[in-house]
Amino acid sequence: MQRASRGSNRAFEELYNRYARRLQGFFVRRLGDDADLAADFMHDTFLRLYAARETYHEGRSFRAWLYTIAYNLCRNHHRNQLMLVSDEGVDITDEASVEVEMDMKDLRDALREVLRKLPEPYAMLFSLHYEEELTIPQIAQITGLPEGTVKSRLHKAMNIIKQNLKQYENR
């Protein structure tokens, strides 16, 4: 990023090649499995990064900066969606009846569904921490939340997930 910030298009292209696929996966998960929308958001992230490349400060975590941009795009998108849609919440506490014998594929599918229904503030933090493998301090920096709030919300997210997958314990 240091070279890109000094005008090297080749260095910026290398950053794109390294991070574009993973960033697009992040957007797919955060935007309801819409691959086209995810691709648009991924490109928008890199356009914003390119436009702000000269403001990069040496020593700053590039990955945290990249995901800060991505996080803000998702947050704005979800905020705009909430304005467009009536205030209909998803009840994530409903447990579906499931056969007693369940294989690992079913469990993964159930987990994917619980994560899809996880309220957005929790889902975003879960994704940043467990899928993108960012640390609590990095997430706090990205989201502008205190580290304690990030930890608390991650704990709450895990409790929601556990509650919704309770029927799969000891099977």
Backbone as JSON Lines, residues from 0, in Angstrom:
{"i":0,"aa":"M","n":[0.83,-1.19,0.0],"ca":[0.0,0.0,0.0],"c":[0.87,1.25,0.0]}
{"i":1,"aa":"Q","n":[2.05,1.14,0.6],"ca":[2.95,2.3,0.6],"c":[3.3,2.71,-0.82]}
{"i":2,"aa":"R","n":[3.61,1.73,-1.66],"ca":[3.95,2.04,-3.06],"c":[2.73,2.57,-3.81]}
{"i":3,"aa":"A","n":[1.58,1.99,-3.56],"ca":[0.35,2.45,-4.21],"c":[0.02,3.88,-3.8]}
{"i":4,"aa":"S","n":[0.28,4.2,-2.54],"ca":[-0.01,5.56,-2.07],"c":[0.89,6.6,-2.72]}
{"i":5,"aa":"R","n":[2.04,6.12,-3.22],"ca":[2.97,7.03,-3.91],"c":[2.74,7.03,-5.43]}
{"i":6,"aa":"G","n":[1.66,6.38,-5.87],"ca":[1.28,6.45,-7.29],"c":[1.56,5.21,-8.11]}
{"i":7,"aa":"S","n":[2.02,4.13,-7.51],"ca":[2.29,2.92,-8.28],"c":[1.0,2.16,-8.58]}
{"i":8,"aa":"N","n":[0.6,2.23,-9.85],"ca":[-0.6,1.48,-10.25],"c":[-0.37,-0.02,-10.19]}
{"i":9,"aa":"R","n":[0.85,-0.45,-10.46],"ca":[1.19,-1.89,-10.38],"c":[1.0,-2.4,-8.94]}
{"i":10,"aa":"A","n":[1.41,-1.61,-7.96],"ca":[1.25,-2.0,-6.55],"c":[-0.23,-2.07,-6.21]}
{"i":11,"aa":"F","n":[-1.01,-1.12,-6.72],"ca":[-2.45,-1.14,-6.44],"c":[-3.1,-2.35,-7.09]}
{"i":12,"aa":"E","n":[-2.66,-2.67,-8.28],"ca":[-3.18,-3.86,-8.97],"c":[-2.87,-5.13,-8.16]}
{"i":13,"aa":"E","n":[-1.7,-5.18,-7.57],"ca":[-1.33,-6.33,-6.74],"c":[-2.24,-6.42,-5.51]}
{"i":14,"aa":"L","n":[-2.55,-5.29,-4.89],"ca":[-3.48,-5.28,-3.76],"c":[-4.85,-5.79,-4.19]}
{"i":15,"aa":"Y","n":[-5.29,-5.35,-5.35],"ca":[-6.57,-5.81,-5.88],"c":[-6.54,-7.33,-6.08]}
{"i":16,"aa":"N","n":[-5.49,-7.83,-6.69],"ca":[-5.38,-9.27,-6.93],"c":[-5.36,-10.07,-5.64]}
{"i":17,"aa":"R","n":[-4.75,-9.53,-4.61],"ca":[-4.66,-10.23,-3.32],"c":[-5.98,-10.24,-2.54]}
{"i":18,"aa":"Y","n":[-6.71,-9.14,-2.59],"ca":[-7.84,-8.96,-1.69],"c":[-9.22,-8.99,-2.34]}
{"i":19,"aa":"A","n":[-9.32,-8.87,-3.64],"ca":[-10.63,-8.73,-4.29],"c":[-11.53,-9.94,-4.05]}
{"i":20,"aa":"R","n":[-11.01,-11.11,-4.22],"ca":[-11.84,-12.32,-4.08],"c":[-12.36,-12.47,-2.65]}
{"i":21,"aa":"R","n":[-11.5,-12.3,-1.69],"ca":[-11.91,-12.43,-0.3],"c":[-12.9,-11.33,0.09]}
{"i":22,"aa":"L","n":[-12.67,-10.13,-0.38],"ca":[-13.56,-9.03,-0.1],"c":[-14.94,-9.27,-0.73]}
{"i":23,"aa":"Q","n":[-14.94,-9.81,-1.94],"ca":[-16.21,-10.11,-2.58],"c":[-16.97,-11.19,-1.78]}
{"i":24,"aa":"G","n":[-16.26,-12.17,-1.25],"ca":[-16.89,-13.17,-0.4],"c":[-17.51,-12.55,0.84]}
{"i":25,"aa":"F","n":[-16.82,-11.59,1.4],"ca":[-17.34,-10.86,2.56],"c":[-18.67,-10.19,2.19]}
{"i":26,"aa":"F","n":[-18.69,-9.53,1.05],"ca":[-19.92,-8.85,0.61],"c":[-21.04,-9.84,0.29]}
{"i":27,"aa":"V","n":[-20.7,-10.96,-0.32],"ca":[-21.73,-11.97,-0.61],"c":[-22.43,-12.38,0.69]}
{"i":28,"aa":"R","n":[-21.64,-12.65,1.72],"ca":[-22.21,-13.06,3.01],"c":[-23.01,-11.94,3.66]}
{"i":29,"aa":"R","n":[-22.56,-10.72,3.52],"ca":[-23.21,-9.6,4.19],"c":[-24.41,-9.03,3.43]}
{"i":30,"aa":"L","n":[-24.51,-9.34,2.13],"ca":[-25.55,-8.75,1.3],"c":[-26.55,-9.78,0.79]}
{"i":31,"aa":"G","n":[-26.76,-10.83,1.56],"ca":[-27.8,-11.79,1.22],"c":[-27.51,-12.66,0.02]}
{"i":32,"aa":"D","n":[-26.28,-13.07,-0.15],"ca":[-25.89,-13.98,-1.23],"c":[-26.14,-13.43,-2.63]}
{"i":33,"aa":"D","n":[-26.15,-12.13,-2.77],"ca":[-26.34,-11.49,-4.08],"c":[-24.96,-11.24,-4.69]}
{"i":34,"aa":"A","n":[-24.53,-12.15,-5.57],"ca":[-23.18,-12.09,-6.12],"c":[-22.96,-10.82,-6.96]}
{"i":35,"aa":"D","n":[-23.96,-10.39,-7.69],"ca":[-23.8,-9.19,-8.52],"c":[-23.64,-7.95,-7.65]}
{"i":36,"aa":"L","n":[-24.47,-7.84,-6.62],"ca":[-24.37,-6.71,-5.71],"c":[-23.02,-6.74,-4.98]}
{"i":37,"aa":"A","n":[-22.59,-7.95,-4.6],"ca":[-21.3,-8.09,-3.92],"c":[-20.16,-7.63,-4.82]}
{"i":38,"aa":"A","n":[-20.23,-7.99,-6.1],"ca":[-19.19,-7.56,-7.04],"c":[-19.18,-6.04,-7.16]}
{"i":39,"aa":"D","n":[-20.37,-5.44,-7.23],"ca":[-20.45,-3.97,-7.29],"c":[-19.83,-3.33,-6.05]}
{"i":40,"aa":"F","n":[-20.15,-3.87,-4.89],"ca":[-19.61,-3.32,-3.64],"c":[-18.09,-3.51,-3.55]}
{"i":41,"aa":"M","n":[-17.61,-4.66,-4.03],"ca":[-16.18,-4.91,-4.0],"c":[-15.46,-3.89,-4.88]}
{"i":42,"aa":"H","n":[-16.0,-3.68,-6.08],"ca":[-15.38,-2.7,-6.98],"c":[-15.47,-1.29,-6.4]}
{"i":43,"aa":"D","n":[-16.61,-0.97,-5.8],"ca":[-16.77,0.34,-5.17],"c":[-15.75,0.55,-4.05]}
{"i":44,"aa":"T","n":[-15.5,-0.51,-3.29],"ca":[-14.51,-0.44,-2.21],"c":[-13.14,-0.09,-2.78]}
{"i":45,"aa":"F","n":[-12.75,-0.77,-3.85],"ca":[-11.44,-0.5,-4.44],"c":[-11.38,0.87,-5.11]}
{"i":46,"aa":"L","n":[-12.49,1.32,-5.68],"ca":[-12.52,2.68,-6.23],"c":[-12.31,3.71,-5.13]}
{"i":47,"aa":"R","n":[-12.96,3.5,-4.0],"ca":[-12.8,4.43,-2.87],"c":[-11.38,4.36,-2.32]}
{"i":48,"aa":"L","n":[-10.85,3.15,-2.24],"ca":[-9.49,2.98,-1.77],"c":[-8.5,3.7,-2.7]}
{"i":49,"aa":"Y","n":[-8.72,3.53,-3.99],"ca":[-7.84,4.18,-4.97],"c":[-7.93,5.71,-4.85]}
{"i":50,"aa":"A","n":[-9.15,6.2,-4.7],"ca":[-9.34,7.65,-4.59],"c":[-8.66,8.21,-3.33]}
{"i":51,"aa":"A","n":[-8.58,7.4,-2.29],"ca":[-8.01,7.86,-1.02],"c":[-6.58,7.36,-0.79]}
{"i":52,"aa":"R","n":[-5.98,6.78,-1.81],"ca":[-4.67,6.13,-1.64],"c":[-3.6,7.06,-1.11]}
{"i":53,"aa":"E","n":[-3.67,8.32,-1.45],"ca":[-2.64,9.28,-1.01],"c":[-2.77,9.63,0.46]}
{"i":54,"aa":"T","n":[-3.89,9.27,1.08],"ca":[-4.09,9.56,2.5],"c":[-3.62,8.41,3.39]}
{"i":55,"aa":"Y","n":[-3.15,7.34,2.77],"ca":[-2.67,6.19,3.55],"c":[-1.46,6.59,4.38]}
{"i":56,"aa":"H","n":[-1.49,6.22,5.65],"ca":[-0.38,6.52,6.56],"c":[0.45,5.26,6.77]}
{"i":57,"aa":"E","n":[1.74,5.38,6.58],"ca":[2.65,4.25,6.75],"c":[2.5,3.69,8.16]}
{"i":58,"aa":"G","n":[2.46,2.39,8.26],"ca":[2.31,1.74,9.55],"c":[0.87,1.39,9.88]}
{"i":59,"aa":"R","n":[-0.07,2.0,9.18],"ca":[-1.49,1.7,9.4],"c":[-1.79,0.34,8.78]}
{"i":60,"aa":"S","n":[-2.63,-0.43,9.41],"ca":[-2.99,-1.74,8.88],"c":[-3.83,-1.57,7.62]}
{"i":61,"aa":"F","n":[-3.29,-2.03,6.49],"ca":[-4.01,-1.92,5.23],"c":[-5.32,-2.72,5.29]}
{"i":62,"aa":"R","n":[-5.24,-3.9,5.82],"ca":[-6.41,-4.77,5.88],"c":[-7.52,-4.12,6.7]}
{"i":63,"aa":"A","n":[-7.17,-3.53,7.82],"ca":[-8.17,-2.86,8.65],"c":[-8.76,-1.67,7.89]}
{"i":64,"aa":"W","n":[-7.94,-0.96,7.15],"ca":[-8.43,0.18,6.38],"c":[-9.39,-0.29,5.28]}
{"i":65,"aa":"L","n":[-9.01,-1.35,4.58],"ca":[-9.84,-1.91,3.52],"c":[-11.21,-2.33,4.06]}
{"i":66,"aa":"Y","n":[-11.19,-3.05,5.19],"ca":[-12.46,-3.53,5.77],"c":[-13.25,-2.41,6.44]}
{"i":67,"aa":"T","n":[-12.6,-1.34,6.8],"ca":[-13.34,-0.18,7.3],"c":[-14.21,0.38,6.18]}
{"i":68,"aa":"I","n":[-13.63,0.5,5.01],"ca":[-14.39,0.97,3.85],"c":[-15.53,0.0,3.55]}
{"i":69,"aa":"A","n":[-15.23,-1.29,3.53],"ca":[-16.25,-2.31,3.25],"c":[-17.36,-2.29,4.29]}
{"i":70,"aa":"Y","n":[-16.98,-2.2,5.54],"ca":[-17.96,-2.15,6.63],"c":[-18.89,-0.95,6.47]}
{"i":71,"aa":"N","n":[-18.32,0.2,6.18],"ca":[-19.13,1.41,6.03],"c":[-20.08,1.3,4.84]}
{"i":72,"aa":"L","n":[-19.63,0.69,3.75],"ca":[-20.52,0.49,2.6],"c":[-21.69,-0.41,2.99]}
{"i":73,"aa":"C","n":[-21.41,-1.49,3.7],"ca":[-22.48,-2.4,4.14],"c":[-23.43,-1.7,5.1]}
{"i":74,"aa":"R","n":[-22.87,-0.99,6.04],"ca":[-23.69,-0.29,7.03],"c":[-24.63,0.71,6.34]}
{"i":75,"aa":"N","n":[-24.1,1.46,5.39],"ca":[-24.93,2.42,4.67],"c":[-25.99,1.71,3.84]}
{"i":76,"aa":"H","n":[-25.62,0.61,3.24],"ca":[-26.59,-0.16,2.45],"c":[-27.72,-0.66,3.33]}
{"i":77,"aa":"H","n":[-27.38,-1.24,4.46],"ca":[-28.42,-1.76,5.36],"c":[-29.28,-0.63,5.93]}
{"i":78,"aa":"R","n":[-28.67,0.47,6.21],"ca":[-29.43,1.63,6.71],"c":[-30.42,2.09,5.63]}
{"i":79,"aa":"N","n":[-29.97,2.15,4.4],"ca":[-30.85,2.55,3.3],"c":[-31.97,1.53,3.09]}
{"i":80,"aa":"Q","n":[-31.65,0.25,3.23],"ca":[-32.67,-0.79,3.09],"c":[-33.73,-0.65,4.17]}
{"i":81,"aa":"L","n":[-33.3,-0.33,5.38],"ca":[-34.25,-0.17,6.47],"c":[-35.2,0.99,6.22]}
{"i":82,"aa":"M","n":[-34.68,2.03,5.57],"ca":[-35.54,3.17,5.26],"c":[-36.58,2.81,4.21]}
{"i":83,"aa":"L","n":[-36.22,1.88,3.32],"ca":[-37.12,1.51,2.23],"c":[-38.18,0.49,2.64]}
{"i":84,"aa":"V","n":[-37.85,-0.31,3.61],"ca":[-38.73,-1.41,4.0],"c":[-39.41,-1.06,5.32]}
{"i":85,"aa":"S","n":[-40.62,-1.52,5.48],"ca":[-41.29,-1.28,6.76],"c":[-40.55,-2.02,7.86]}
{"i":86,"aa":"D","n":[-40.82,-1.68,9.06],"ca":[-40.09,-2.21,10.21],"c":[-40.55,-3.62,10.56]}
{"i":87,"aa":"E","n":[-40.3,-4.57,9.64],"ca":[-40.64,-5.97,9.89],"c":[-39.37,-6.69,10.31]}
{"i":88,"aa":"G","n":[-39.31,-7.13,11.55],"ca":[-38.14,-7.83,12.05],"c":[-38.23,-9.31,11.76]}
{"i":89,"aa":"V","n":[-37.11,-9.98,11.83],"ca":[-37.04,-11.42,11.66],"c":[-36.95,-12.04,13.04]}
{"i":90,"aa":"D","n":[-37.85,-12.95,13.33],"ca":[-37.83,-13.62,14.62],"c":[-36.84,-14.77,14.56]}
{"i":91,"aa":"I","n":[-35.67,-14.55,15.14],"ca":[-34.63,-15.58,15.06],"c":[-34.74,-16.61,16.16]}
{"i":92,"aa":"T","n":[-35.74,-16.49,17.01],"ca":[-35.86,-17.45,18.1],"c":[-36.72,-18.64,17.72]}
{"i":93,"aa":"D","n":[-37.41,-18.58,16.56],"ca":[-38.2,-19.73,16.14],"c":[-37.28,-20.89,15.8]}
{"i":94,"aa":"E","n":[-37.55,-22.04,16.37],"ca":[-36.74,-23.22,16.08],"c":[-37.51,-24.12,15.13]}
{"i":95,"aa":"A","n":[-36.88,-24.48,14.05],"ca":[-37.51,-25.37,13.09],"c":[-37.45,-26.79,13.62]}
{"i":96,"aa":"S","n":[-38.51,-27.56,13.33],"ca":[-38.47,-28.97,13.74],"c":[-37.5,-29.69,12.83]}
{"i":97,"aa":"V","n":[-36.64,-30.46,13.44],"ca":[-35.57,-31.13,12.71],"c":[-35.55,-32.6,13.09]}
{"i":98,"aa":"E","n":[-35.27,-33.44,12.13],"ca":[-35.17,-34.87,12.42],"c":[-34.07,-35.1,13.43]}
{"i":99,"aa":"V","n":[-34.25,-36.16,14.23],"ca":[-33.3,-36.48,15.28],"c":[-31.92,-36.78,14.69]}
{"i":100,"aa":"E","n":[-31.89,-37.56,13.63],"ca":[-30.61,-37.9,13.01],"c":[-30.27,-36.84,11.95]}
{"i":101,"aa":"M","n":[-29.15,-36.16,12.18],"ca":[-28.78,-35.08,11.26],"c":[-27.31,-35.18,10.94]}
{"i":102,"aa":"D","n":[-26.96,-35.11,9.68],"ca":[-25.55,-35.2,9.34],"c":[-24.91,-33.81,9.32]}
{"i":103,"aa":"M","n":[-23.62,-33.76,9.1],"ca":[-22.88,-32.5,9.17],"c":[-23.35,-31.49,8.13]}
{"i":104,"aa":"K","n":[-23.76,-31.96,6.97],"ca":[-24.24,-31.02,5.95],"c":[-25.48,-30.29,6.45]}
{"i":105,"aa":"D","n":[-26.37,-31.0,7.08],"ca":[-27.56,-30.35,7.62],"c":[-27.19,-29.32,8.68]}
{"i":106,"aa":"L","n":[-26.23,-29.67,9.53],"ca":[-25.81,-28.73,10.56],"c":[-25.2,-27.47,9.94]}
{"i":107,"aa":"R","n":[-24.37,-27.64,8.92],"ca":[-23.78,-26.47,8.24],"c":[-24.87,-25.61,7.6]}
{"i":108,"aa":"D","n":[-25.84,-26.27,7.0],"ca":[-26.96,-25.52,6.41],"c":[-27.73,-24.76,7.48]}
{"i":109,"aa":"A","n":[-27.95,-25.4,8.61],"ca":[-28.68,-24.75,9.71],"c":[-27.88,-23.57,10.24]}
{"i":110,"aa":"L","n":[-26.58,-23.75,10.39],"ca":[-25.73,-22.65,10.85],"c":[-25.76,-21.49,9.86]}
{"i":111,"aa":"R","n":[-25.66,-21.8,8.57],"ca":[-25.71,-20.77,7.54],"c":[-27.02,-19.98,7.63]}
{"i":112,"aa":"E","n":[-28.12,-20.67,7.88],"ca":[-29.42,-20.01,7.99],"c":[-29.49,-19.14,9.24]}
{"i":113,"aa":"V","n":[-28.96,-19.64,10.36],"ca":[-28.96,-18.83,11.59],"c":[-28.12,-17.58,11.37]}
{"i":114,"aa":"L","n":[-26.98,-17.72,10.72],"ca":[-26.12,-16.57,10.46],"c":[-26.82,-15.58,9.51]}
{"i":115,"aa":"R","n":[-27.58,-16.1,8.56],"ca":[-28.31,-15.23,7.63],"c":[-29.37,-14.41,8.36]}
{"i":116,"aa":"K","n":[-29.97,-15.0,9.4],"ca":[-31.04,-14.32,10.15],"c":[-30.52,-13.52,11.34]}
{"i":117,"aa":"L","n":[-29.24,-13.62,11.6],"ca":[-28.65,-12.89,12.72],"c":[-28.84,-11.39,12.48]}
{"i":118,"aa":"P","n":[-29.3,-10.64,13.48],"ca":[-29.47,-9.19,13.28],"c":[-28.17,-8.56,12.78]}
{"i":119,"aa":"E","n":[-28.29,-7.61,11.88],"ca":[-27.15,-7.07,11.16],"c":[-25.99,-6.58,12.03]}
{"i":120,"aa":"P","n":[-26.24,-5.84,13.12],"ca":[-25.07,-5.4,13.9],"c":[-24.23,-6.58,14.4]}
{"i":121,"aa":"Y","n":[-24.9,-7.67,14.77],"ca":[-24.19,-8.86,15.26],"c":[-23.57,-9.62,14.1]}
{"i":122,"aa":"A","n":[-24.3,-9.72,13.0],"ca":[-23.82,-10.46,11.84],"c":[-22.54,-9.83,11.28]}
{"i":123,"aa":"M","n":[-22.51,-8.52,11.23],"ca":[-21.34,-7.83,10.7],"c":[-20.11,-8.11,11.57]}
{"i":124,"aa":"L","n":[-20.28,-7.98,12.88],"ca":[-19.16,-8.23,13.79],"c":[-18.72,-9.7,13.72]}
{"i":125,"aa":"F","n":[-19.69,-10.61,13.67],"ca":[-19.39,-12.04,13.56],"c":[-18.56,-12.29,12.3]}
{"i":126,"aa":"S","n":[-18.99,-11.72,11.2],"ca":[-18.3,-11.91,9.94],"c":[-16.87,-11.35,9.98]}
{"i":127,"aa":"L","n":[-16.72,-10.16,10.51],"ca":[-15.38,-9.56,10.59],"c":[-14.44,-10.39,11.46]}
{"i":128,"aa":"H","n":[-14.97,-10.92,12.57],"ca":[-14.11,-11.64,13.5],"c":[-13.88,-13.1,13.09]}
{"i":129,"aa":"Y","n":[-14.96,-13.82,12.82],"ca":[-14.83,-15.26,12.6],"c":[-14.61,-15.65,11.15]}
{"i":130,"aa":"E","n":[-15.05,-14.84,10.22],"ca":[-14.85,-15.17,8.82],"c":[-13.65,-14.44,8.22]}
{"i":131,"aa":"E","n":[-13.5,-13.18,8.56],"ca":[-12.38,-12.39,8.03],"c":[-11.17,-12.43,8.96]}
{"i":132,"aa":"E","n":[-11.34,-13.02,10.14],"ca":[-10.26,-13.24,11.11],"c":[-9.59,-11.95,11.57]}
{"i":133,"aa":"L","n":[-10.39,-10.9,11.72],"ca":[-9.86,-9.66,12.26],"c":[-9.92,-9.71,13.78]}
{"i":134,"aa":"T","n":[-9.01,-9.01,14.43],"ca":[-8.95,-9.0,15.89],"c":[-9.98,-8.02,16.45]}
{"i":135,"aa":"I","n":[-10.23,-8.14,17.75],"ca":[-11.16,-7.23,18.43],"c":[-10.71,-5.77,18.25]}
{"i":136,"aa":"P","n":[-9.42,-5.46,18.49],"ca":[-8.99,-4.07,18.29],"c":[-9.16,-3.59,16.84]}
{"i":137,"aa":"Q","n":[-8.91,-4.46,15.87],"ca":[-9.1,-4.08,14.47],"c":[-10.57,-3.8,14.19]}
{"i":138,"aa":"I","n":[-11.44,-4.64,14.71],"ca":[-12.88,-4.46,14.49],"c":[-13.34,-3.17,15.16]}
{"i":139,"aa":"A","n":[-12.83,-2.91,16.36],"ca":[-13.17,-1.67,17.05],"c":[-12.75,-0.46,16.22]}
{"i":140,"aa":"Q","n":[-11.57,-0.54,15.64],"ca":[-11.08,0.55,14.79],"c":[-11.97,0.71,13.55]}
{"i":141,"aa":"I","n":[-12.33,-0.39,12.93],"ca":[-13.15,-0.37,11.72],"c":[-14.53,0.21,12.0]}
{"i":142,"aa":"T","n":[-15.15,-0.26,13.07],"ca":[-16.54,0.11,13.36],"c":[-16.69,1.38,14.16]}
{"i":143,"aa":"G","n":[-15.61,1.81,14.81],"ca":[-15.7,2.98,15.67],"c":[-16.36,2.67,17.01]}
{"i":144,"aa":"L","n":[-16.49,1.39,17.33],"ca":[-17.07,0.97,18.6],"c":[-15.97,0.72,19.62]}
{"i":145,"aa":"P","n":[-16.26,0.89,20.9],"ca":[-15.27,0.51,21.92],"c":[-15.03,-1.01,21.88]}
{"i":146,"aa":"E","n":[-13.84,-1.43,22.23],"ca":[-13.51,-2.86,22.22],"c":[-14.48,-3.65,23.09]}
{"i":147,"aa":"G","n":[-14.87,-3.1,24.23],"ca":[-15.8,-3.78,25.12],"c":[-17.15,-4.02,24.45]}
{"i":148,"aa":"T","n":[-17.59,-3.08,23.66],"ca":[-18.86,-3.23,22.94],"c":[-18.73,-4.32,21.87]}
{"i":149,"aa":"V","n":[-17.61,-4.34,21.18],"ca":[-17.37,-5.38,20.17],"c":[-17.41,-6.76,20.83]}
{"i":150,"aa":"K","n":[-16.7,-6.89,21.96],"ca":[-16.69,-8.17,22.67],"c":[-18.09,-8.56,23.13]}
{"i":151,"aa":"S","n":[-18.81,-7.61,23.66],"ca":[-20.16,-7.86,24.16],"c":[-21.08,-8.31,23.03]}
{"i":152,"aa":"R","n":[-21.0,-7.63,21.9],"ca":[-21.87,-7.99,20.77],"c":[-21.48,-9.34,20.16]}
{"i":153,"aa":"L","n":[-20.19,-9.63,20.14],"ca":[-19.77,-10.95,19.65],"c":[-20.27,-12.05,20.59]}
{"i":154,"aa":"H","n":[-20.22,-11.78,21.88],"ca":[-20.74,-12.73,22.87],"c":[-22.24,-12.93,22.67]}
{"i":155,"aa":"K","n":[-22.96,-11.84,22.46],"ca":[-24.41,-11.91,22.22],"c":[-24.7,-12.69,20.93]}
{"i":156,"aa":"A","n":[-23.92,-12.45,19.89],"ca":[-24.09,-13.18,18.63],"c":[-23.9,-14.68,18.85]}
{"i":157,"aa":"M","n":[-22.88,-15.04,19.6],"ca":[-22.63,-16.46,19.86],"c":[-23.77,-17.07,20.67]}
{"i":158,"aa":"N","n":[-24.32,-16.31,21.61],"ca":[-25.46,-16.81,22.39],"c":[-26.67,-17.04,21.5]}
{"i":159,"aa":"I","n":[-26.92,-16.13,20.57],"ca":[-28.04,-16.29,19.64],"c":[-27.83,-17.53,18.78]}
{"i":160,"aa":"I","n":[-26.62,-17.7,18.29],"ca":[-26.31,-18.86,17.46],"c":[-26.5,-20.15,18.25]}
{"i":161,"aa":"K","n":[-25.94,-20.18,19.46],"ca":[-26.07,-21.37,20.31],"c":[-27.53,-21.68,20.59]}
{"i":162,"aa":"Q","n":[-28.3,-20.66,20.91],"ca":[-29.72,-20.85,21.21],"c":[-30.46,-21.46,20.02]}
{"i":163,"aa":"N","n":[-30.15,-20.95,18.84],"ca":[-30.84,-21.42,17.64],"c":[-30.35,-22.77,17.15]}
{"i":164,"aa":"L","n":[-29.19,-23.2,17.61],"ca":[-28.68,-24.51,17.22],"c":[-28.74,-25.51,18.37]}
{"i":165,"aa":"K","n":[-29.42,-25.13,19.43],"ca":[-29.51,-25.96,20.63],"c":[-30.03,-27.37,20.31]}
{"i":166,"aa":"Q","n":[-30.96,-27.47,19.38],"ca":[-31.54,-28.78,19.07],"c":[-30.52,-29.74,18.46]}
{"i":167,"aa":"Y","n":[-29.34,-29.24,18.08],"ca":[-28.32,-30.1,17.49],"c":[-27.28,-30.59,18.49]}
{"i":168,"aa":"E","n":[-27.39,-30.15,19.75],"ca":[-26.43,-30.57,20.77],"c":[-26.51,-32.07,20.99]}
{"i":169,"aa":"N","n":[-25.35,-32.67,21.21],"ca":[-25.24,-34.1,21.56],"c":[-25.89,-35.0,20.52]}
{"i":170,"aa":"R","n":[-25.78,-34.66,19.28],"ca":[-26.34,-35.53,18.22],"c":[-25.26,-36.02,17.34]}
